[in-house]
Amino acid sequence: MKTKIILLLAIVSAGYFVSCNKEDENKGREYPEGSIVWKKDSIVTLTNHFVIPVNTSLFIEEGVQVIMNAPDKGPEIIVLGNLYSYGTKEKPVLFSVPAAQRTDANRFARLWGGIIAGYDSEEVLLKNTIIEYAGAQTTESSASFQYKLFKTATGEGVPGFHFCNIDGQFVIDNCIFRNNAEDHIYITGGKSIIMNTIFYHSGFDGGEAINYKSDCLADLAFNLIYDANTNGFKVSNGGLQVTQSHLYIYNNTIINTGWRRPKIKGGSVWLEENIRAEVFNNILFDNRHAIKRDTKKPEDNRTIITPNFLYASTEAALAELKTNEKNGVLIGANDKVSTAAGNNNPMFKNYTQQANVDIMCGISNSGNIPQKFNIAWDFRLNAGSPALTGGNISIVPHYRTKGLVIDNIEYKSPAPAAYFGAYGQN
């Protein structure tokens, strides 16, 4: 039987610490003394904000369900110390709401805040972890507002995950972010790897799947992004404190993004404000725009935007796959690009775009919207796919040779693949 833990006053006090200086019966490991441990397969119900104090670590074991059950409060998890979420493929860790509230109607209902790491948070690991139904808007009683984290104003939608310590680091591996009313991820500092993760249905009336600002060194690879309200990736050097952000964005599959955004930014990858980015080996499939720059505040001139694989199923989508200096649309010299509607199809194993999808339906109101995400889809490439070759394998990301060490384990970024997209053929 699963253990159920109900935290009525979830601001951490000494009573919630679990002193673990002996071998843990589930994991066969020792936790640092003074750590908080949520045991395997337990249900943790939060009815208020939960704060991990400075110099304290929360360890979450496989199969734990963290249930936010206070939609009137928009509960947030504030990480002033460290967070380690150790889900497995068979038993992921779940951050969600009560099962009855997990409906399509509540997709962007902002039922809780999100996971917000503070300026003293040194490490976060999210492994095989699901984060859904977040995005609550801040009030004066919100923990992030009280601690002056994220955006220091009320009325701001909270992302699914936020990290801001420019001297800290985090890894997100094999996770799922879905049905969050704001950005799935919003980062303003630190070293990071985001890999092998699925992002879908982000943003009610704005928001990206992955949003990076200044002071970040990151490798973002082998991720699937579907139906981001604005962009799959929005990357900027805005808010510069110490370090110019330098991001490697490679071997991602980005599908049907930007169609809900009627303004200029909706698309696949958005570059702005002196960001240095290396964007290559990605599949951009029926997104409202190809890679695009802010023409008033463009990217660093060392930015790389090729090779990528660009596909359009309709004439309207095809029109966006042409270089347009005035509008900031960028097509790389070594890109593989559809030359006619339906040409250059990457040939996914189990996904077919519906006929007459309208990537401009946020403006046209045609109603020809993309289909909702189906976890059973298979975005590997069939034999004979034109996306199986042509990728650049010579670029070396930040953490390919020397990785990030989190909880005494080294995590390395995957090597770029010669195929385009996140999955290849097998």
C-alpha positions as CSV (number, residue, x, y, z in Angstrom):
1,M,0.0,0.0,0.0
2,K,1.3,3.5,-0.8
3,T,2.2,5.8,2.0
4,K,0.2,9.0,2.0
5,I,1.8,12.2,3.5
6,I,-0.3,15.3,3.9
7,L,1.5,18.5,4.5
8,L,-1.0,21.0,5.7
9,L,1.5,23.7,6.5
10,A,4.0,23.1,3.8
11,I,6.6,25.7,4.6
12,V,9.3,23.5,5.9
13,S,10.1,23.5,9.6
14,A,12.3,21.2,11.6
15,G,9.5,18.7,11.9
16,Y,9.7,17.8,8.2
17,F,13.3,16.8,8.2
18,V,14.3,13.2,7.9
19,S,17.8,12.5,9.2
20,C,19.2,9.9,7.0
21,N,22.7,8.9,8.0
22,K,22.0,5.2,7.7
23,E,21.4,3.1,4.6
24,D,18.1,3.8,3.1
25,E,16.0,0.6,2.7
26,N,14.6,1.5,-0.7
27,K,17.6,2.9,-2.6
28,G,20.5,1.2,-0.8
29,R,22.2,4.5,-0.3
30,E,22.9,7.0,2.4
31,Y,21.4,10.5,2.4
32,P,23.2,13.5,4.0
33,E,22.1,14.1,7.5
34,G,19.4,16.6,7.7
35,S,18.0,15.8,4.3
36,I,14.3,15.6,3.5
37,V,13.4,12.3,1.8
38,W,10.1,11.4,0.2
39,K,10.0,7.7,0.1
40,K,9.4,5.4,-2.8
41,D,5.7,5.2,-4.0
42,S,4.5,7.6,-1.4
43,I,1.8,10.3,-2.1
44,V,2.7,13.8,-0.9
45,T,-0.2,16.1,-0.8
46,L,0.6,19.8,-0.6
47,T,-2.1,22.3,0.5
48,N,0.3,25.2,0.8
49,H,3.6,26.4,-0.5
50,F,6.6,24.1,0.2
51,V,10.0,25.5,0.8
52,I,13.3,23.6,0.9
53,P,15.6,25.7,3.1
54,V,19.1,26.9,2.2
55,N,21.7,24.2,2.7
56,T,19.0,21.5,2.8
57,S,18.3,18.8,0.1
58,L,15.1,17.2,-0.8
59,F,15.4,13.7,-2.3
60,I,12.4,12.2,-4.1
61,E,12.4,8.5,-4.8
62,E,10.8,6.6,-7.6
63,G,7.1,6.5,-7.9
64,V,6.4,9.4,-5.6
65,Q,3.3,11.5,-6.5
66,V,3.4,15.1,-5.4
67,I,-0.2,16.3,-5.5
68,M,-1.0,20.0,-5.3
69,N,-4.4,20.3,-3.8
70,A,-5.0,24.0,-3.2
71,P,-6.0,25.8,-6.5
72,D,-7.1,28.9,-4.6
73,K,-3.5,29.3,-3.2
74,G,-1.5,28.3,-6.3
75,P,1.0,26.4,-4.2
76,E,4.6,26.6,-5.3
77,I,7.7,24.5,-4.5
78,I,10.5,26.9,-3.6
79,V,14.0,25.3,-3.8
80,L,16.4,27.5,-1.6
81,G,18.6,24.4,-1.2
82,N,18.8,21.4,-3.5
83,L,16.3,19.1,-5.2
84,Y,16.9,15.6,-6.5
85,S,14.0,13.9,-8.2
86,Y,14.9,10.3,-9.0
87,G,12.0,8.8,-11.0
88,T,12.5,5.8,-13.2
89,K,11.0,4.9,-16.6
90,E,8.7,2.4,-14.9
91,K,7.9,4.6,-11.9
92,P,8.3,8.3,-12.7
93,V,8.0,11.0,-10.1
94,L,4.8,13.0,-10.7
95,F,4.1,16.6,-9.9
96,S,0.4,17.1,-10.5
97,V,-3.1,17.8,-9.2
98,P,-5.8,15.4,-7.9
99,A,-6.7,12.9,-10.6
100,A,-10.2,14.3,-11.0
101,Q,-8.7,17.7,-12.0
102,R,-6.5,16.2,-14.8
103,T,-8.8,17.0,-17.6
104,D,-8.5,18.6,-21.0
105,A,-10.7,21.5,-19.8
106,N,-8.1,22.2,-17.0
107,R,-5.1,22.1,-19.4
108,F,-4.3,25.7,-18.7
109,A,-6.3,26.2,-15.5
110,R,-3.2,27.3,-13.5
111,L,-3.9,24.9,-10.7
112,W,-0.5,25.3,-9.0
113,G,2.6,27.4,-9.3
114,G,5.6,25.4,-10.3
115,I,9.1,24.5,-9.0
116,I,11.1,27.7,-8.4
117,A,14.8,27.5,-7.5
118,G,16.3,30.3,-5.5
119,Y,19.6,32.2,-5.8
120,D,21.4,29.9,-3.4
121,S,20.2,26.7,-4.9
122,E,23.3,24.9,-6.0
123,E,21.9,21.8,-7.7
124,V,18.7,20.4,-9.2
125,L,18.2,17.0,-10.8
126,L,14.9,16.1,-12.5
127,K,15.1,12.5,-13.8
128,N,12.1,10.6,-15.2
129,T,9.8,13.3,-13.7
130,I,6.4,14.6,-14.9
131,I,5.4,18.2,-14.3
132,E,1.9,19.2,-15.3
133,Y,-1.0,21.7,-14.8
134,A,1.3,24.4,-13.4
135,G,1.3,28.1,-14.2
136,A,-0.6,29.8,-11.4
137,Q,-0.3,33.6,-11.3
138,T,1.5,35.2,-8.4
139,T,-0.2,37.1,-5.6
140,E,1.3,38.8,-2.6
141,S,1.0,35.6,-0.6
142,S,2.9,33.6,-3.3
143,A,6.1,32.1,-1.9
144,S,8.1,33.2,-5.0
145,F,6.9,36.8,-4.5
146,Q,7.7,36.7,-0.8
147,Y,11.2,35.4,-1.5
148,K,11.6,37.8,-4.4
149,L,12.2,35.0,-6.9
150,F,11.3,34.6,-10.6
151,K,9.6,37.9,-11.4
152,T,9.2,40.2,-8.4
153,A,5.7,41.3,-9.2
154,T,2.2,40.0,-8.7
155,G,0.1,38.7,-11.5
156,E,3.0,36.8,-13.2
157,G,2.3,33.3,-14.5
158,V,4.8,30.8,-12.9
159,P,6.7,28.4,-15.2
160,G,6.8,24.7,-14.6
161,F,10.5,25.0,-13.6
162,H,12.7,28.0,-13.0
163,F,16.4,28.2,-12.1
164,C,18.3,31.5,-11.5
165,N,21.6,30.9,-9.6
166,I,24.3,31.9,-12.1
167,D,26.8,29.7,-10.1
168,G,24.5,26.7,-9.9
169,Q,23.7,23.8,-12.2
170,F,20.8,21.5,-13.1
171,V,20.1,18.5,-15.3
172,I,16.7,17.5,-16.7
173,D,16.7,14.0,-18.3
174,N,13.9,11.9,-19.6
175,C,11.1,14.0,-18.2
176,I,7.7,15.2,-19.4
177,F,6.4,18.7,-19.2
178,R,2.8,19.1,-20.3
179,N,-0.3,21.2,-19.9
180,N,1.4,24.1,-18.1
181,A,-0.2,27.6,-18.7
182,E,3.1,29.4,-18.9
183,D,6.6,28.5,-20.0
184,H,7.4,24.9,-19.2
185,I,11.0,26.0,-18.3
186,Y,12.3,29.6,-17.7
187,I,16.0,29.9,-16.9
188,T,18.0,33.0,-15.9
189,G,21.4,31.6,-14.9
190,G,23.6,28.6,-14.4
191,K,25.0,25.6,-16.2
192,S,22.6,23.0,-17.5
193,I,21.7,20.0,-19.6
194,I,18.2,19.4,-20.8
195,M,18.0,16.1,-22.8
196,N,15.7,13.3,-23.8
197,T,12.6,15.2,-22.6
198,I,9.1,15.7,-24.0
199,F,7.4,19.1,-23.9
200,Y,3.8,19.6,-25.1
201,H,0.9,22.0,-24.7
202,S,2.6,25.0,-23.1
203,G,1.2,28.5,-22.6
204,F,-2.4,29.7,-22.4
205,D,-1.9,33.1,-24.1
206,G,1.9,33.2,-24.3
207,G,4.8,31.1,-23.2
208,E,7.5,29.0,-24.7
209,A,8.5,25.4,-24.2
210,I,12.0,26.4,-23.2
211,N,13.0,30.0,-22.4
212,Y,16.6,30.9,-21.6
213,K,18.0,34.4,-20.6
214,S,21.5,35.5,-19.8
215,D,24.3,33.9,-17.6
216,C,23.6,30.4,-18.9
217,L,25.8,27.8,-20.4
218,A,23.6,25.0,-21.6
219,D,23.2,21.9,-23.9
220,L,19.6,21.3,-25.0
221,A,19.5,18.1,-27.0
222,F,17.3,15.2,-28.1
223,N,14.1,16.7,-26.9
224,L,10.6,16.6,-28.5
225,I,8.5,19.8,-28.4
226,Y,4.9,19.9,-29.6
227,D,2.4,22.8,-29.5
228,A,4.3,25.5,-27.7
229,N,2.1,28.6,-27.6
230,T,4.9,30.9,-28.8
231,N,8.2,29.2,-29.5
232,G,9.9,25.8,-29.0
233,F,13.0,27.7,-27.8
234,K,13.2,31.4,-27.0
235,V,16.8,32.3,-26.2
236,S,18.1,35.7,-25.2
237,N,21.0,37.3,-23.4
238,G,18.6,39.7,-21.7
239,G,19.3,40.6,-18.1
240,L,23.0,40.1,-18.4
241,Q,24.9,40.0,-15.1
242,V,28.2,38.3,-15.6
243,T,28.3,35.8,-18.5
244,Q,27.0,35.9,-22.0
245,S,24.7,33.0,-22.6
246,H,26.0,30.4,-25.0
247,L,23.6,27.6,-25.8
248,Y,23.9,24.4,-27.9
249,I,20.5,23.5,-29.3
250,Y,20.8,20.3,-31.4
251,N,18.9,17.2,-32.4
252,N,15.5,18.3,-31.2
253,T,12.2,17.7,-32.9
254,I,9.9,20.7,-32.9
255,I,6.3,20.3,-34.2
256,N,3.3,22.5,-34.6
257,T,4.6,25.4,-32.5
258,G,3.5,29.0,-32.6
259,W,0.1,28.6,-34.2
260,R,-1.7,29.9,-31.1
261,R,0.4,33.1,-31.0
262,P,-1.0,35.9,-33.2
263,K,2.0,38.2,-32.6
264,I,5.4,38.3,-34.2
265,K,7.3,35.8,-32.0
266,G,5.3,32.6,-32.6
267,G,7.5,29.9,-34.2
268,S,10.2,27.3,-33.6
269,V,13.4,29.0,-32.4
270,W,13.6,32.7,-31.5
271,L,17.0,34.5,-31.2
272,E,17.5,37.9,-29.5
273,E,19.6,40.3,-27.6
274,N,23.2,39.1,-28.3
275,I,22.5,35.5,-27.5
276,R,25.2,33.1,-28.7
277,A,23.5,29.9,-29.9
278,E,24.5,26.9,-32.0
279,V,21.3,25.6,-33.5
280,F,21.8,22.5,-35.7
281,N,20.5,19.0,-36.5
282,N,16.9,19.9,-35.5
283,I,13.7,19.0,-37.3
284,L,11.3,22.0,-37.6
285,F,8.0,20.5,-38.7
286,D,5.0,22.7,-39.6
287,N,5.9,25.5,-37.2
288,R,4.4,29.0,-37.7
289,H,7.9,30.4,-38.4
290,A,11.3,28.9,-39.1
291,I,14.2,30.1,-37.0
292,K,13.7,33.8,-36.4
293,R,15.6,36.8,-34.9
294,D,14.6,39.9,-33.2
295,T,15.6,42.4,-35.9
296,K,15.9,45.2,-33.4
297,K,18.0,43.2,-30.9
298,P,19.6,40.4,-32.9
299,E,21.8,37.5,-31.9
300,D,25.6,37.4,-31.5
301,N,27.2,37.2,-34.9
302,R,28.9,33.9,-33.9
303,T,25.6,32.2,-33.8
304,I,25.2,29.1,-36.0
305,I,21.8,28.2,-37.5
306,T,22.5,25.3,-39.8
307,P,22.2,22.5,-40.8
308,N,18.5,21.9,-39.8
309,F,15.6,20.0,-41.4
310,L,12.6,22.2,-42.3
311,Y,9.3,20.7,-43.4
312,A,6.0,22.3,-44.5
313,S,2.8,20.3,-45.3
314,T,0.9,23.3,-46.7
315,E,1.5,26.3,-48.9
316,A,1.1,28.7,-46.0
317,A,3.7,26.8,-44.0
318,L,6.0,26.7,-47.1
319,A,5.8,30.5,-47.3
320,E,7.6,30.7,-44.0
321,L,10.5,28.6,-45.1
322,K,12.1,31.4,-47.1
323,T,14.8,33.8,-45.8
324,N,13.1,37.2,-45.0
325,E,15.6,39.8,-43.7
326,K,12.8,42.3,-43.0
327,N,10.9,39.9,-40.8
328,G,14.0,38.2,-39.4
329,V,13.3,34.7,-40.8
330,L,16.6,32.7,-41.1
331,I,17.2,29.8,-43.4
332,G,20.7,28.2,-43.2
333,A,22.9,27.4,-46.1
334,N,23.1,23.7,-45.3
335,D,19.5,23.2,-44.3
336,K,17.3,20.6,-45.9
337,V,14.1,22.5,-46.7
338,S,10.7,21.6,-48.3
339,T,10.6,23.0,-51.8
340,A,6.9,22.2,-52.3
341,A,4.1,21.5,-49.8
342,G,4.6,18.0,-48.5
343,N,8.1,17.6,-50.0
344,N,11.0,16.6,-47.7
345,N,8.8,14.8,-45.3
346,P,10.9,13.3,-42.5
347,M,8.7,10.2,-42.5
348,F,8.0,9.6,-38.8
349,K,7.1,6.0,-37.8
350,N,3.8,6.8,-36.3
351,Y,2.6,10.4,-36.8
352,T,0.7,11.9,-39.8
353,Q,-0.1,15.6,-40.0
354,Q,-3.8,16.1,-40.6
355,A,-4.8,17.6,-43.9
356,N,-5.0,21.4,-44.3
357,V,-3.6,22.2,-40.9
358,D,-3.3,26.0,-40.6
359,I,-0.1,27.2,-38.9
360,M,-1.6,30.8,-39.0
361,C,-4.9,29.8,-37.4
362,G,-4.1,32.1,-34.4
363,I,-4.6,35.0,-36.8
364,S,-7.0,33.5,-39.4
365,N,-9.3,31.8,-36.9
366,S,-9.8,29.1,-39.5
367,G,-10.3,26.4,-36.9
368,N,-7.8,24.1,-38.7
369,I,-5.8,23.6,-35.6
370,P,-3.2,20.8,-35.1
371,Q,-4.4,17.7,-33.3
372,K,-3.8,17.3,-29.6
373,F,-0.7,15.4,-28.5
374,N,-0.9,11.6,-28.3
375,I,1.7,9.9,-26.2
376,A,1.5,6.8,-28.4
377,W,2.9,8.7,-31.4
378,D,6.4,7.6,-32.5
379,F,8.7,10.2,-33.9
380,R,11.5,7.9,-34.9
381,L,12.4,8.0,-38.6
382,N,11.4,5.4,-41.1
383,A,14.0,3.8,-43.4
384,G,14.5,6.0,-46.4
385,S,13.8,9.2,-44.5
386,P,15.7,12.2,-45.9
387,A,16.3,13.3,-42.3
388,L,18.5,10.3,-41.6
389,T,21.6,12.0,-43.0
390,G,23.2,15.4,-43.2
391,G,23.6,16.3,-39.5
392,N,26.7,18.0,-38.2
393,I,28.6,15.7,-35.8
394,S,31.8,17.8,-35.5
395,I,30.5,20.4,-33.0
396,V,31.3,19.6,-29.4
397,P,28.8,20.8,-26.8
398,H,29.7,22.2,-23.4
399,Y,29.3,19.1,-21.4
400,R,30.1,16.4,-23.9
401,T,33.7,15.7,-22.6
402,K,33.4,16.9,-19.1
403,G,29.9,16.7,-17.7
404,L,28.1,18.3,-14.8
405,V,28.4,16.5,-11.5
406,I,25.2,16.5,-9.5
407,D,24.7,14.5,-6.3
408,N,28.1,13.0,-7.0
409,I,27.1,11.6,-10.4
410,E,28.5,13.0,-13.7
411,Y,26.0,13.7,-16.4
412,K,27.3,14.3,-19.9
413,S,25.6,15.8,-22.9
414,P,24.9,13.3,-25.7
415,A,27.0,13.6,-28.9
416,P,25.3,15.2,-31.9
417,A,23.9,12.6,-34.3
418,A,24.3,12.5,-38.0
419,Y,20.5,12.3,-38.4
420,F,18.1,15.2,-37.8
421,G,15.7,15.4,-34.9
422,A,15.6,13.7,-31.5
423,Y,15.2,10.0,-32.3
424,G,16.8,8.7,-35.5
425,Q,15.6,5.3,-36.9
426,N,15.9,3.0,-33.9
